[in-house]
Every structure is written in structure tokens, then in C-alpha cells.
């Protein structure tokens, strides 16, 4: 008497083989991580100091010393990190710590994917962009908030997704990490709501949802209160309206919008620049012709922008879709034109401009602050390093596509790709919808999208194997029934 089909007899053997593959050592990733660490050491040797940008880097450093929330674009989350390193008075140390954070991002992505039963080679493959794309390595070497933002977002997703149902403590830790991400860059604040929705959909539990909400909201509220004490507004920054106003300058038609008299002075005035974000700084733009600082008109700018979007929603969506498409070009597009996509490591020197704030920061944070220069012979070696554009834009698009197929198919099936895919889509489209496309602004979405793609591929493969296994089993059962009928 037959007790099992051949397919069913071999199933335990197949599961054992899969388990051996999944529990195989981490040697491959260790080698890749060591090479990535060597690349970062070479970068530290090649450049004689960290890269500093006017005015972002010096605003962060100044806030770190004086601990007063700025009234413009930047909340103080990154400055808190710089404050911790202030006793060492070295922007080079800041770059070194950020290089370690870049490696840490890859370690978290790898560990999360392995936790979700991906083989070592698949988990390692998903970390390659963040480890070897010069765009990431150059951001790590700059006094900018991007690396910290990516680190915090990946850490929060890793904590939430480590178990099928996160503990109350894990939910609280994730909430704090997401709050810190929002205080690093306000565009990340909606991620807190996204993760809350994910926990509700996954039925993680009332205590977990409450822990995430409280741990995430309380730091944001406390910071907004601190901001109000200095600037008179309960907010995280003073730039949301200015940014959205700049976004509308590429399509707003005041004959359609019909703004009231107070807002009409923010209508396009004939000034033309090559990207929406450039309107923030263009001297001839209507906002910058108003008396006072541009950020003092933030509320008025927000009101105009929302009115323009409501009056011309299709034009707004068209502009967002057009700018989003720039991310997937095989040859990276210069947008704005003054910004070069960072797919290589430059050789040369970059002096600092002369501004009073630079001298103040030099005296208070690091007396050795200077313009950055490349150093031989290391620069010659690094100059040969070039990252293919195909692995920058098109690979990102493919990752979003694969993660989307796995993530959207996860609804109702509790597959792991859904949360990182949704987070990647938001991190990619959010800044474009609020201001503009920039290759730098899309980078936080890349490691999350790669993790989603890896999980999506695994889910699709598992589903395919289940369907195929079910078909073999049904075929075997049908054959047995026919044999029994024939015997009767």
C-alpha cells in the first residue's frame, strides 16, 4: 500500500537542503564588507578633510554649538549628533563615524534579510549599492544629515521587522528611531504613521501600536515646543511652505489659481530656473522679493501652494511624475544643472568661500576646518573607481518594481516586502512632491528598496514553489485514485 507520493517523500530532504543553505556561514558578506571598509579607508586617505557645503554644513555645525533650532530647512536632529562629537573638534572624525554608519546600514540590511531566511548570497547582493555606490560613500564623507537619516530609518525597520510580531519594547525603540529620523529631516516624519498603519494591518497588538505612537510622537512634540519657544510657531521647521511654494512655481497659473490679494504677490513673475528647488534661492523669484527673510513668509507660501495644487492637481501630478522619472535614467541627469550625480570620486581641490558663519564655526567647532583637497598617491587609485550608471538609476527602478510586486501581493498574506517597499516609495516620492527631485534626496530610498526587492523575490519564489508543489501533489493524488479504480 502506498503511503506517500515521491514528491512528498522528498519534501523533508528538500527542506533540509534549504535549511543548510540558509544557515551557511556569513563568509561571503564578511569579505564584501571588508572590501567596502577598505574603500572607505582609501577615501579617508584620499581627502585631507571632510567635505563641507555652504550653507548646510555650517548651519548644522553652528546649531550643534549653540543648540538653538534653526528657523529654516534644517531641524536639529543631525546637530545633536554633531554635538556629541564636538569635544573632539574634528570634522574628520565626523566623517569617520559616518563611514562606520554606512557599513552599519549594510550590516542591518543583511541581518534583516538573513533573519527572513534569505540565502547569504541574496542578502549580500542587496547590500552592494549602499556599500559601493560612490554617492553613498561621498555623503558619508560630508557634513550632511543624509547618512544619519538612512541609518535611523533602516534601524527602525530592522527593529520592527525582526519578528513577525514585534514586542512592546521593540515597538517603542522603533518609535524613538523614527522620531529621531524625523528630527534629522522632517520629510521622514510621515514614516511614523506608515509604520503605525503597518502594525495595525498586521494586528500586532494594541500595546505595540500604543508604544510606537507614544515613543514616536513625544520627542516630536517636545521638539516642536522647543522650536515654538525660539520662533513662535509650534513646528519642526520653518520651511515646509517655502518648499511647497517652490514646487508649484513650475506649473502655477494665477489666472486659474485666482489667489487672494495677500497671496497674489507669490505668483510666478517671469523668473525661470532649471529646477523647482532653485526658486527657493533665485533672487528674482517672487518670494525672495518680499521684505524680510524668505522663511518669515512660510505660512503665506504654504497657503498659496495648497491653493495652486487644489486648482491645478493634474499639473502638479505631471510635474511630480516628470521629476520622478529622472531617477531611472541610464545616464544620470543633472538636476538641478549645477549638481553633478556622484558616481565617481573627484580629484582636485575645493576651497571654502568667505562667509562670517564659516569663521564662527571654525573658531567654535574645529579650528582646522578648511577647503577639501585630494591627496596623492591615493587620489590616483581612487580616480579609477567608477560606478556604472546602470546600477544607479535602472537598478533602483527594478528594485522598486520587484518590491512592489511582492509588496502589493502581500496585502492579506502578511509578506515581509510590504513595509520596506512602502517606505521606499514614500522616501523616493515624498521629497519630490514636497520640493523637487535630487539624486541626493533619492538615496535614502535605495537600501530600503533593495531590501524590499530581495524579500519580494523570496516571496514570489516561495509562492511559485508552493503552487508547483501543490500541482505535483494533486497530480499524484489523481493518479492514485485512477489506479485504485482500475484495480477495482
C-alpha positions as CSV (number, residue, x, y, z in Angstrom):
1,X,0.0,0.0,0.0
2,X,1.4,3.4,-1.0
3,X,1.6,5.9,1.9
4,X,3.1,8.9,0.2
5,X,3.9,10.2,-3.2
6,X,7.6,10.6,-4.4
7,X,7.2,14.4,-4.2
8,X,6.0,14.2,-0.6
9,X,8.8,11.7,0.3
10,X,11.5,14.1,-1.0
11,X,10.0,17.2,0.7
12,X,11.8,16.8,4.0
13,X,15.1,16.3,2.2
14,X,14.4,19.5,0.2
15,X,13.6,21.4,3.4
16,X,16.8,20.1,5.0
17,X,18.9,21.3,2.0
18,X,17.2,24.7,2.1
19,X,18.0,24.9,5.8
20,X,21.6,24.2,5.2
21,X,21.8,26.9,2.5
22,X,20.1,29.4,4.9
23,X,22.3,28.6,7.8
24,X,25.5,28.7,5.8
25,X,28.2,31.0,7.3
26,X,28.5,34.7,6.6
27,X,31.9,34.4,4.9
28,X,30.7,36.0,1.6
29,X,29.3,39.0,3.3
30,X,32.3,39.4,5.6
31,X,34.6,39.5,2.5
32,X,32.3,42.1,0.8
33,X,32.1,44.2,4.0
34,X,35.9,44.1,4.3
35,X,36.4,45.4,0.8
36,X,33.8,48.1,1.4
37,X,35.6,49.1,4.6
38,X,38.9,49.3,2.7
39,X,37.2,51.6,0.1
40,X,36.2,53.9,2.9
41,X,39.7,53.9,4.4
42,X,41.0,54.8,1.0
43,X,38.5,57.7,0.8
44,X,39.7,59.0,4.2
45,X,43.3,58.9,3.0
46,X,42.5,60.5,-0.3
47,X,40.8,63.6,1.1
48,X,42.6,65.7,3.7
49,X,39.4,66.7,5.5
50,X,35.6,66.2,5.4
51,X,33.6,67.8,2.6
52,X,31.7,70.9,3.9
53,X,29.0,72.6,2.0
54,X,27.7,76.1,2.2
55,X,25.3,76.7,3.8
56,X,24.1,73.3,5.0
57,X,27.2,72.0,6.8
58,X,27.9,75.2,8.6
59,X,24.3,75.6,9.7
60,X,24.4,72.1,11.2
61,X,27.7,72.9,13.0
62,X,26.6,76.2,14.3
63,X,23.4,74.7,15.7
64,X,25.5,71.9,17.3
65,X,27.5,74.5,19.2
66,X,24.6,76.8,20.3
67,X,21.7,74.3,20.4
68,X,19.1,76.6,19.1
69,X,16.7,75.3,16.5
70,X,17.2,77.0,13.1
71,X,14.2,78.7,11.5
72,X,14.9,77.4,8.0
73,X,15.1,74.0,6.4
74,X,17.1,72.0,9.0
75,X,15.8,70.6,12.2
76,X,18.4,70.0,14.9
77,X,18.5,66.2,14.9
78,X,21.7,66.0,12.9
79,X,23.2,68.8,15.0
80,X,22.6,66.7,18.2
81,X,24.9,64.0,16.7
82,X,27.5,66.7,15.8
83,X,27.2,68.0,19.4
84,X,28.2,64.5,20.7
85,X,31.4,64.8,18.7
86,X,32.1,68.4,19.5
87,X,34.6,67.7,22.3
88,X,36.9,66.2,19.7
89,X,36.9,69.4,17.5
90,X,37.3,67.4,14.3
91,X,35.1,67.2,11.2
92,X,37.3,64.4,10.0
93,X,36.2,62.4,13.0
94,X,32.6,63.1,12.0
95,X,33.3,61.7,8.5
96,X,35.0,58.6,10.0
97,X,32.0,57.9,12.3
98,X,29.6,58.3,9.3
99,X,31.7,55.9,7.3
100,X,31.2,53.4,10.1
101,X,27.4,54.2,10.0
102,X,27.4,53.4,6.2
103,X,28.8,50.0,6.9
104,X,26.3,49.6,9.7
105,X,23.4,50.2,7.3
106,X,24.6,47.3,5.2
107,X,25.0,45.1,8.2
108,X,21.4,45.8,9.3
109,X,20.0,45.1,5.8
110,X,22.0,41.9,5.6
111,X,21.0,40.7,9.1
112,X,17.3,41.5,8.4
113,X,17.3,39.6,5.2
114,X,19.0,36.6,6.7
115,X,16.5,36.7,9.6
116,X,13.8,36.4,6.9
117,X,15.5,33.3,5.5
118,X,17.3,34.7,2.5
119,X,20.5,32.9,1.5
120,X,23.8,34.6,2.2
121,X,24.4,35.5,-1.5
122,X,21.0,37.1,-1.9
123,X,21.3,39.1,1.3
124,X,24.8,40.2,0.3
125,X,23.6,41.2,-3.1
126,X,21.0,43.6,-1.6
127,X,23.8,45.5,0.3
128,X,26.0,46.2,-2.7
129,X,24.6,49.6,-3.7
130,X,24.9,51.1,-0.2
131,X,28.4,49.6,0.2
132,X,29.9,50.6,-3.2
133,X,27.9,53.4,-4.9
134,X,30.1,56.5,-4.6
135,X,27.0,58.6,-4.0
136,X,26.7,56.9,-0.6
137,X,30.4,56.9,0.3
138,X,30.7,60.6,-0.6
139,X,27.7,61.5,1.6
140,X,29.3,59.7,4.4
141,X,32.4,61.8,3.9
142,X,30.4,65.1,4.0
143,X,29.0,67.0,7.0
144,X,25.4,66.4,5.9
145,X,22.4,64.7,7.5
146,X,21.8,62.0,4.9
147,X,23.8,59.2,6.3
148,X,22.3,59.6,9.8
149,X,18.8,59.7,8.2
150,X,19.4,56.4,6.3
151,X,20.9,54.8,9.4
152,X,17.9,55.6,11.6
153,X,15.3,54.6,9.1
154,X,17.0,51.2,8.4
155,X,17.4,50.7,12.1
156,X,13.8,51.4,12.8
157,X,12.6,49.0,10.0
158,X,15.0,46.3,11.2
159,X,13.6,46.5,14.8
160,X,10.0,46.4,13.6
161,X,10.5,43.5,11.2
162,X,12.9,41.4,13.3
163,X,10.0,39.3,14.5
164,X,6.6,38.6,12.9
165,X,5.0,40.4,15.8
166,X,7.3,43.0,17.5
167,X,7.4,43.2,21.3
168,X,6.3,46.3,23.1
169,X,9.9,47.2,23.7
170,X,10.8,46.8,20.1
171,X,7.9,49.0,19.0
172,X,8.9,51.7,21.4
173,X,12.6,51.6,20.2
174,X,11.3,51.8,16.6
175,X,9.2,54.8,17.5
176,X,12.2,56.6,19.0
177,X,14.3,55.9,16.0
178,X,11.6,57.2,13.6
179,X,11.2,60.3,15.7
180,X,15.0,60.9,15.5
181,X,14.8,60.4,11.7
182,X,12.0,63.0,11.6
183,X,14.1,65.4,13.6
184,X,17.0,64.7,11.2
185,X,14.9,65.5,8.2
186,X,11.3,66.5,8.5
187,X,10.4,64.6,5.3
188,X,10.8,61.4,7.3
189,X,8.1,62.2,9.9
190,X,5.2,60.5,7.9
191,X,7.1,57.3,8.1
192,X,5.9,57.1,11.7
193,X,2.3,57.0,10.5
194,X,3.3,54.5,7.8
195,X,4.8,52.1,10.4
196,X,1.8,52.6,12.7
197,X,-0.5,51.6,9.9
198,X,1.6,48.6,9.2
199,X,1.3,47.4,12.8
200,X,-2.5,47.9,12.7
201,X,-2.8,45.9,9.4
202,X,-0.6,43.2,10.8
203,X,-2.7,43.1,14.0
204,X,0.5,43.5,16.1
205,X,-1.4,44.4,19.2
206,X,-2.8,47.4,20.9
207,X,0.1,47.8,23.3
208,X,2.6,47.6,20.5
209,X,0.8,50.3,18.5
210,X,0.5,52.5,21.5
211,X,4.2,52.1,22.4
212,X,5.2,53.0,18.9
213,X,2.9,56.0,18.8
214,X,3.9,57.4,22.2
215,X,7.6,56.8,21.7
216,X,7.5,58.4,18.3
217,X,5.2,61.4,18.9
218,X,6.5,62.6,22.3
219,X,10.0,63.6,21.0
220,X,8.4,65.4,18.1
221,X,6.0,67.3,20.3
222,X,8.9,68.2,22.7
223,X,11.0,69.5,19.9
224,X,8.1,71.4,18.4
225,X,7.6,73.1,21.8
226,X,11.3,74.0,21.9
227,X,11.0,75.4,18.4
228,X,8.0,77.4,19.4
229,X,9.9,78.9,22.4
230,X,12.5,80.3,19.9
231,X,10.4,81.1,16.8
232,X,6.9,81.5,18.0
233,X,5.5,78.6,15.9
234,X,4.6,75.0,17.1
235,X,6.5,73.3,14.3
236,X,9.6,71.2,13.4
237,X,11.0,73.7,10.9
238,X,10.1,76.9,9.1
239,X,10.4,75.7,5.5
240,X,7.6,73.4,4.6
241,X,5.6,76.2,3.0
242,X,8.6,77.7,1.2
243,X,9.5,74.3,-0.3
244,X,5.9,73.6,-1.5
245,X,5.7,77.1,-2.9
246,X,8.9,76.4,-4.9
247,X,7.3,73.1,-6.2
248,X,4.3,75.0,-7.6
249,X,6.4,77.6,-9.4
250,X,6.9,75.1,-12.3
251,X,3.2,75.0,-13.1
252,X,1.2,77.6,-11.2
253,X,-1.1,79.8,-13.4
254,X,-2.6,82.6,-11.3
255,X,-5.4,83.1,-13.8
256,X,-6.5,79.6,-12.8
257,X,-5.5,79.7,-9.2
258,X,-7.0,83.2,-8.5
259,X,-5.3,83.7,-5.2
260,X,-6.5,86.5,-2.8
261,X,-4.6,89.8,-2.8
262,X,-2.3,88.8,0.0
263,X,-1.1,85.7,-1.8
264,X,-1.1,87.1,-5.3
265,X,2.4,88.6,-4.8
266,X,3.7,85.0,-4.7
267,X,2.6,84.2,-8.2
268,X,5.2,83.4,-10.8
269,X,6.8,86.6,-12.0
270,X,8.7,85.5,-15.1
271,X,11.8,84.3,-13.3
272,X,12.8,80.9,-14.9
273,X,15.3,78.5,-13.4
274,X,16.1,74.9,-14.3
275,X,14.6,73.1,-11.3
276,X,11.8,73.7,-8.8
277,X,14.2,73.8,-5.8
278,X,16.1,76.7,-7.4
279,X,13.2,79.0,-6.9
280,X,14.0,78.9,-3.2
281,X,17.3,80.7,-3.8
282,X,16.6,82.6,-7.0
283,X,17.0,86.3,-6.2
284,X,14.4,87.3,-8.7
285,X,11.7,84.8,-7.6
286,X,8.6,86.4,-6.2
287,X,9.0,85.1,-2.7
288,X,12.5,86.5,-2.4
289,X,11.4,89.9,-3.5
290,X,9.2,90.2,-0.4
291,X,10.6,92.2,2.6
292,X,12.4,90.2,5.3
293,X,13.7,86.6,5.3
294,X,12.1,84.1,3.0
295,X,11.2,81.8,5.8
296,X,9.3,84.5,7.6
297,X,6.7,84.1,4.8
298,X,6.4,80.3,5.3
299,X,2.7,80.3,6.2
300,X,1.8,82.6,3.3
301,X,3.8,80.4,0.9
302,X,2.1,77.3,2.2
303,X,-1.4,78.8,1.7
304,X,-0.6,79.8,-1.9
305,X,1.0,76.4,-2.7
306,X,-2.0,74.4,-1.4
307,X,-4.4,76.7,-3.3
308,X,-2.4,76.2,-6.5
309,X,-2.3,72.4,-6.1
310,X,-6.1,72.3,-5.5
311,X,-6.7,74.4,-8.6
312,X,-4.3,72.5,-10.8
313,X,-4.0,69.0,-9.4
314,X,-3.2,67.3,-12.8
315,X,-0.4,69.8,-13.5
316,X,1.0,69.2,-10.1
317,X,1.0,65.4,-10.6
318,X,2.5,65.8,-14.0
319,X,5.5,67.8,-12.6
320,X,6.0,65.2,-9.8
321,X,5.8,62.3,-12.3
322,X,8.3,64.0,-14.7
323,X,10.8,64.7,-11.9
324,X,10.4,61.2,-10.5
325,X,11.2,59.7,-13.9
326,X,14.7,61.4,-13.8
327,X,15.7,58.9,-11.2
328,X,15.7,55.9,-13.6
329,X,17.8,57.3,-16.4
330,X,20.7,55.1,-17.5
331,X,22.9,58.2,-17.7
332,X,22.2,60.2,-14.6
333,X,20.6,63.6,-15.3
334,X,22.0,66.8,-13.8
335,X,19.1,68.2,-11.9
336,X,19.5,71.0,-10.9
337,X,22.1,71.6,-13.6
338,X,24.6,72.9,-11.0
339,X,24.6,69.4,-9.3
340,X,26.6,66.6,-10.7
341,X,25.5,63.0,-9.9
342,X,28.1,61.5,-7.7
343,X,29.0,58.2,-9.5
344,X,32.8,58.7,-9.1
345,X,35.3,60.2,-6.7
346,X,36.6,63.6,-7.8
347,X,40.3,64.6,-7.8
348,X,41.3,68.2,-7.1
349,X,40.7,70.9,-4.5
350,X,37.6,72.7,-3.3
351,X,38.3,75.9,-1.4
352,X,35.7,77.4,1.0
353,X,34.0,80.6,0.3
354,X,34.4,83.6,2.7
355,X,31.4,84.0,5.0
356,X,31.2,85.2,8.6
357,X,29.5,82.0,9.6
358,X,32.4,79.9,8.4
359,X,34.8,81.8,10.5
360,X,32.5,81.5,13.5
361,X,32.2,77.7,13.1
362,X,35.9,77.4,12.6
363,X,36.6,79.1,15.8
364,X,33.9,77.2,17.8
365,X,33.7,73.7,16.4
366,X,37.0,72.8,14.6
367,X,39.9,75.3,14.1
368,X,41.2,73.0,11.3
369,X,38.2,73.5,9.1
370,X,39.4,74.2,5.6
371,X,38.6,73.5,1.9
372,X,39.0,69.9,0.9
373,X,41.8,68.6,-1.3
374,X,42.7,65.2,-2.7
375,X,46.0,63.7,-1.7
376,X,48.4,61.7,-3.8
377,X,49.1,58.8,-4.4
378,X,45.7,57.7,-3.0
379,X,43.8,60.0,-5.3
380,X,45.2,58.4,-8.4
381,X,43.9,55.0,-7.2
382,X,40.5,56.3,-6.3
383,X,40.3,58.2,-9.5
384,X,40.0,54.9,-11.4
385,X,36.9,53.9,-9.4
386,X,33.7,54.4,-11.3
387,X,30.3,53.1,-10.6
388,X,28.1,52.2,-13.6
389,X,25.1,54.4,-14.1
390,X,23.1,51.3,-14.9
391,X,23.5,50.2,-11.3
392,X,22.3,53.6,-10.0
393,X,19.0,54.5,-11.8
394,X,17.8,51.5,-13.6
395,X,18.7,49.1,-10.8
396,X,16.7,51.3,-8.4
397,X,13.7,51.2,-10.7
398,X,14.0,47.4,-10.9
399,X,14.2,47.1,-7.1
400,X,11.0,49.2,-6.7
401,X,9.2,47.1,-9.3
402,X,10.2,43.8,-7.8
403,X,9.5,45.0,-4.3
404,X,6.1,46.4,-5.4
405,X,5.1,43.1,-7.0
406,X,6.0,41.3,-3.8
407,X,4.7,44.0,-1.5
408,X,1.3,44.7,-3.2
409,X,0.8,40.9,-3.4
410,X,1.5,40.8,0.4
411,X,-1.8,42.5,1.3
412,X,-3.8,40.0,3.2
413,X,-0.9,37.5,3.1
414,X,1.5,39.1,5.6
415,X,4.5,39.0,3.4
416,X,7.6,40.9,4.6
417,X,8.2,43.0,1.5
418,X,5.2,45.3,2.1
419,X,6.7,47.6,4.7
420,X,10.1,48.3,3.2
421,X,8.6,48.7,-0.2
422,X,6.0,51.3,1.0
423,X,8.8,53.1,3.0
424,X,11.0,53.2,-0.1
425,X,8.2,54.6,-2.3
426,X,7.5,57.3,0.2
427,X,11.2,58.2,0.8
428,X,11.5,58.5,-3.0
429,X,8.4,60.4,-3.9
430,X,7.9,62.4,-0.7
431,X,10.7,64.9,-1.3
432,X,9.8,65.3,-5.0
433,X,6.1,66.0,-4.1
434,X,7.2,68.5,-1.4
435,X,10.0,70.2,-3.3
436,X,12.0,68.6,-6.2
437,X,14.0,65.7,-7.4
438,X,17.6,65.5,-6.5
439,X,19.9,62.4,-6.7
440,X,20.9,63.1,-3.1
441,X,17.3,63.1,-1.9
442,X,16.5,59.7,-3.6
443,X,19.4,57.9,-1.8
444,X,17.5,57.2,1.5
445,X,15.1,55.1,-0.5
446,X,17.8,52.9,-2.2
447,X,18.8,50.5,0.7
448,X,15.2,50.1,1.7
449,X,14.1,49.4,-1.9
450,X,16.9,46.8,-2.2
451,X,15.7,45.0,0.9
452,X,12.1,45.1,-0.3
453,X,13.2,43.6,-3.7
454,X,15.1,40.8,-2.0
455,X,12.2,40.0,0.2
456,X,9.8,40.3,-2.8
457,X,11.9,37.9,-4.9
458,X,11.9,35.4,-2.0
459,X,8.2,35.6,-1.5
460,X,7.5,35.2,-5.2
461,X,9.8,32.2,-5.4
462,X,8.2,30.6,-2.3
463,X,4.8,31.2,-3.7
464,X,5.8,29.7,-7.0
465,X,7.3,26.6,-5.4
466,X,4.1,26.2,-3.3
467,X,1.9,26.4,-6.4
468,X,4.2,23.9,-8.2
469,X,4.3,21.6,-5.2
470,X,0.5,21.7,-4.9
471,X,0.2,20.8,-8.6
472,X,2.6,17.8,-8.3
473,X,0.7,16.7,-5.2
474,X,-2.7,17.0,-6.9
475,X,-1.3,15.1,-9.9
476,X,-0.1,12.3,-7.7
477,X,-3.3,12.0,-5.8
478,X,-5.3,11.9,-9.1
479,X,-3.0,9.1,-10.3
480,X,-3.5,7.1,-7.2
481,X,-7.3,7.4,-7.5
482,X,-7.2,6.1,-11.1
483,X,-5.0,3.2,-10.1
484,X,-7.5,2.2,-7.4
485,X,-10.4,2.4,-9.8
486,X,-8.6,0.2,-12.3
487,X,-7.8,-2.3,-9.5
488,X,-11.5,-2.5,-8.5
